[in-house]
């Protein structure tokens, strides 16, 4: 036991000021993201009318929360396979495939009552990708055999240019879901790259069941698409988003995905990486990715410049872009990883941000967005593993308990501002705790389930608000509150709840948190404790969640 404790102390005693290329710092921040991912996915679980568990794109209430999307579920499962059992994913795939249209179309989304909604041209590819990933993780070949014919019909439904073999359209705003407001015409890059990826996956799936003829057919189809993609390639180091119209522009997302799925040559990979390296500041912010280089804008979106799909920065494309840059400049790729982890800690995990214009999209797909967990893919590739031991130990669901000095009285304000809101894993004003105005020295004390080694605290004021603006894309896109901020905070720890150590953190001139911001406190070294006590001022301060990260000892 002593040896185990010493090892833990060494692993977790990481200096907060270390540089971004320190693997230990990545291990801590990556472990934090793994832990947060589990909470997000748990909150996103929904029961359908017929009793099937599905996962919505977001874990918090909004207009997407009562449906499942093949695209978003694939991204979530790809980023976080540890949080799903093979049985769960297999059941979801079977449930979604039952909603396939007679003409072969795969639904864009399916509601809780099983009603499908059809729209975009990326659903066939994502369903193939989902089946491939599931079979790869589970070795359940029978599921593929069961759906192979339907997947063939889904792929055959897609409109292909007979010359280039790329997915083509004369109907704008019907292609990839994260560009569904963009008027792309002619041969379209992103859905074509997805088609190439799905064709490769189908070839591999057929090879698994010894169907050589079908495997060769889909390998041939993939090669035709690979060749056709060259009609969109610019030797400067990028692919165009489409072949026609005003949005025939250099596409960052599709270009990086083409690299990651193997649709490019080794020479092109280097050229593309150099192009991204040169233009890094024009499409990356806080590690998140713009569709186009600044100062380019799409023609046609209904959103104001800088917001959402018209100049916002997304985590969705992080893993592809990071890998493309890493091919030529690992140090810059490391900085990109460090930046996105820091942004996630400070502002939460959002669908899209643009700090230049104070835009954070929480009112859309939710306060913490499942599809934005893709940096976990990169962390795995760099050797940072899922660690179920390192987690938010202050969650009620992880055995934590809480007592407080007081709670605001019903006559003062809605009594929903109760103490357990601090440890329930939910964010927003209505999931907050406020002490009584009569309390001259407010405090709360969290009892962890077991004696633990902790090294980080995260807390926020209105990290997420469930309200949706009448026009949700007006900047700033959030309904957060900026009042009731802390001015002083002192954090102490104890092993027995009676004898308290000197403060592990104190700030008597605490700088108010901006709307939607978190305070992230990284200790210089791990602290062994079971009790965490936090004293705050003023007595009307509001906190929506207090998180304590570390490793619990088995006692």
ABEGO torsion letter per residue (X at the ends): XAAAAAAAAAAABBBAABBAABAAAAAAAAAAAAAAAAAAAAAABBBBAAGBBBBBABABBBAAAABBBAAAAAAAAAABAAABBAAAAAAAAAAAAAABBAAGBBBABBBAAGBBBBABAAAAAAAAAAAAAAAAAAGBAAAAAAAAAAAAAAAAABBBBAAAGBBBBABBGABBAAAAABBBBEBBAAAAAAAAAAAAAAAAAAAAAGBAAAAAAAAAAAAAAAAAAAAABBAAGBBBABABEAABBBBAAAAAAAAAAGABBAAAAAAAAAAAAAAAAAABBGGBBBABBOABBBBGBABBBGBEABGBBBAAAAAAAAAAAAAABAAAAAAAAAAAAAAAAAAEBBABBBAAAGBBBAABAEABBAAAAAAAAAAAAAGBBBBAABBBAABAAAGBBBBBABBBBAAABBAABBAAAAAAGBBEAAABBBBBAABABBBBBBBBABBBBBABBBBBBGABBABBBABAABOBBBABBABGBBABBBBBBBAAGABBBBBABBBABBBBBBBGBBBBBBBABBBBBABBBBBBOBAABBBABBBBBEBBBBX
